[in-house]
Amino acid sequence: MTDYTIFGGVLRTALEFPSLRAQAAAHPTWTLDRSAAEAMPTDAEALGTDQVDATAHAHLYRSRHGWHLVYDDTGRFDIDRSGRTIVWRAPEAAPVDAARLDVMGRVLATAMHAAGDVCFHASAVAIEGEAIALVGAKGVGKSTLAWALVRGGARLLTDDTLRVRLNATPLAYPGVHELRLRADAATRLPPSPREARRAGDRLVVDALELAQLQTDAVPLAALYLLSPVSDLPGGAAARVSVLPAVPSALSLVRHAKIAPLLARGDAVALLDRVVMLARRVPVRLLEVRRDFSRLDDIVGDVLARHGDRVEAPSP
């Protein structure tokens, strides 16, 4: 068994995770074991379904034992009621690479939901010891803007999944320290595609220096709902609008990592947590021109709001 650091906790498992940092003599937050497939508990109740990719879906069930997350391709992950113990009921010849992504995505997000945290489909960076989150649907440019901010002096906190703990001052936790960029973004923003590895239709940037990484939890300063647009008044590169707490919460909850999988009491609990978060942390609509030639302007606007000692992006 190996201990890996992720989302501010430690995952203990025999399944290898090459993208995560191993940690010696750690106390595990979560334990992941692999076991043979077996029948679903008879009292399991279907909650919701979410599309993973073009060919696979995830289905969430709940029983007296906890949660059961079933994928079309990788099998079932049983998560106990505390969220600390996970058993992968793997079918024969299950794709291990896909299972790793499932664990780092919806599986651990479900475990963190069980512990009372909120996970968003978001990228996040740290500026002057505070986190800003870029929240939005797939394909709106979260990873691209996060990488541009890192190039401008920010530190990468996480890409794809952001864990938030609802303290009096909400904390944002480090996640996976790699960015999955589309080819056009990787081509325009160093490193070049030759220096990034390919994963499906994305290029993965993972050779980051320690100074570019945020490895500890930091206070969450703002959440930005990222919205690419074709044009803005006055030719501006970006426009920021502050959103009231309740409307912003209704927008944010759609981007919670497991929102489509929840129903009834679990869905209500998630909404309550997001409303609480929106009352404690500013939520802003960030409209950006989808134009790579204006990306440095957008980065400059964001950095100017969150730290005057961060170096401006290089031209």
N, C-alpha and C positions, 0 to 999 in steps of 0.2 A: 504494500500500500504506500502511496505517495501523497504528501500534503501539498496542495497548491493554494496560492493566495488569489482570491477573486472577490469582488464586491465587498471589500472590507472584511471578509471572513476567510475561512480555510476550508477547502474541499479535500477530504481524504478519500482516496479511491485507488483501485488497481488499474483503472482505465487511464491510459496516458493522455495528457493534454499538453502537446508541444508548445502551444501559444501562451501557456500560463507559467508563472514562476514558481518553482518548487521551494518549499520552506521546511527546514529541518526542525524536529522536536516541537511541533505546533500542537495546539489544542483544537481539534476540528469543530467547525461550526456546522458543517454538513458531512455526512458519510454516504458515499455512493457505492453500492455493491451490485454485482451482476449475478443474475440467477436465471433459471430456466423459465420459460413461459408457463403460466398457469391460468386457470379460469378466473374471471373477474368475480369479486365478492358479490354474493346474491343480492345484497341490499344497495348496491351501487346505483346512484341516480345520475342520469345524464344532465350536464349543465349547459355546455356550449361547445361550438366548433369554430376553429379558425383555420384559414388557409396558410400553409407554410410556404409552398411554392407551387409551380404549375402542376405538379403531380401528387403532392402529399398534403394531408390535412392533419390537424391535431384535434383531439376530442377529450374534453375534461369530464370526469365523473367524480362523485363524492360518495363515500360510504362511512360507516362508523369508524373505520380504520384511518381515514384521511382522504387524500386526493389520489386520483388515478388518471394520469395523462397518457393518452393512447395516440401514437403516430402511425400513419398508414405504412411507413417503411421501416421504422426502427423499433416498433413494439411499444410496450407499456412501461411507464415509470410510476411506481407506487411511492407516494410521499406521505409520511405519517402526519398525524394531526399537529405535532409541534413544528413540522417543517424541517427537522434535523436529520431524519433518516430517509434515504432514497434507495429504492431497489429497482434496477433496470431489468425487467422481464423481457429479455432479448430473444427474438425469433432466430432461428438458424440462419446463418449468413447475413445477419443484420449489418448494414453499412456503418462502420465505426465512425468515419468522418462526420456523417450526418448526425450520429448520436451525440458526438461532442458538441456540435452546434446546438442540438436540442437541449442538452444539459445547460449550456451557458446562456440559453435563451429562456424559453418558457418554463423549463423544469425548475431551475433555480428561482425564477421569478415567482412561480407558484409557492415554492418553499418560503420565500421572503414575504409573500402575501400572508402565509400562514402565521408568520412571526409578527405581523402588524406593520410591515413596511410597504412602500409603494414603489413599483418599478415602471419606468417609462421607456417607450421606444424613442430613444434620444441619444445624442452625442453631447458631451460636456467637456469643458476646459476649465482650468483654474487660472485666475488672474489676481495677483496680489493677495493670495491666500483665501480667495472666495471662488465659488463655482458659479458658472452660468451654464444653463442647459439649453440645448437647441432641440426642440420637440417638434415632431411632425411625421407625416406619413412617409412611406418608403418612396425614395426617388426625388424628394424635395431639395436635397443638397446638404443634409445635416453633416455627413462625413466630410464633404468637400469644404464647407465653411469651418468645421472644427480643425481640419488640417491647415487651412490658410491661417487661422488664428494661432495655431502652434508655430507656424513659420514666422508669425509676427511677434512671438515672444511669450505666448500663453503656454500652459502645460496641459497635456492631454490627460483628462480624468477617465474617460470611457468613450467607447463608440458602440452604438446600437442599443445597449441596455444600461439604464441609469437607476441605481438604487438610492432611495431617499428615506431617511429615518425621520419621523415626525416628532422631534424634540421641540422645546420651546423655540430654539433656533434650529430649523431643519438642517440636517447634515446630508451631503452628497458623498457617495462612496466611490472609490476607484473601481473600475471594471476591467474589461479587456483592453490592454494597451496596444491595440493595432487598429488601423483604419481600412475599411473596405471601400475602395474608390472605383467608380466607373472609369473606363479606359480614357474618356475625354478629359476627366479631371486629373487622372494620374499623368497624362501626357503634358498637361499645361502647368502642373504644380510638381516641382521636384520632390522626391527622387523620380527619375524617369522610369517607364515601365520595365526597363531592363534590370532595375534595382529592386523591383517589387515582385512578389510571387503571385501567380495567378490562382484564383479560387473561383471556379465557375466562370461567371461573366464579370467578375470583379478582380481588381488588382489590390493586393494586400500590402499596406505599408506597415512594417513591424520593426524595422531597424532604427528605432528612435533612441536618441541619447538620453541618459538619466535626467539631464537638465530639462528635457522636454516632457517629462512624465510627472504627474501628480500621484504619489503613492499612498498618501494618507487622506482620510476623510476631511472635508472642509465645509464650512457653512455655505448653504445655497443662497446666493445673492439675488438671482433672477431666473425666471423661466421664459424663454422666447419661443413663441409659436411661429415657426418658420413658414413663410408663404412666398414662393417665387412669383413674380409678376413680370409682364412684358414691358411695362413703362411706369414711371412715377412722375408726379408734378415737378416741374422745374428741372427735369433731367436728373433728379437725385438718384444716387445708387441704392439708398435704403431709406425706409421710413419706419419709425417706431411709434406705436400707439399703446398706451396703458389701458388694460382691460379691468373692469370691475371684478370683484372676487367671484361672485356666483356665475356670471356668464363665462368667465375664464375657466372655472372649474369644470363646467359642462363641456368646454372645448378640450381641456386637458385630459379628462377621463377617457375620451375616445382614443388617446394615445398611450394609455396604460398598457403595459406589455401583455397582460392576460385579460384585458377587458372583454374581448369577444367570447372568452371561455367561461365567464362567470354568469350566474343567474341568482335571482331571489336574494337571500340574505347576504351572500358573498358580494353580489353586485352593489347592494346598498352600502355595505361596509367599505367597499372601494370608493364609492362616491363620497361618503362621509370623510374619508381620509383626504381625498383630493380637495374637497371644499376647505377643510382645515388648513391644508398646505397653501391654497390660494389666498387665504386670509393672513398668512404669515410671511409669504414671499411674493414680491411683485411678479405679475404675469403680463408679458408684453407681446403684442403682435409685431413681428419683424418681417416687413415686406421688403424683399430684395429683388433687384433686377437680375434676371437670369442671363448674365453677360460676364464672361470671364475677364473681359477687359476692365470691368468695374469692381472686381473682387477685392483689390487692395483698398479701394475706397470704402467698401462695406466693412472690411476688417478694421480700418482706421476708425470708423464710426463706433463700432462695438467696443474696441479697446479704449477709446476716449471716454466712454461711459463708466468704465470699470477699473481704471488704473492709469495714473499719469506717469508711472515709472516703467511701464512696459514699452519696449522698443517698438517703433512703428515698423510695419512690414517693409521689406526691401523692395525696390521697384523691379 
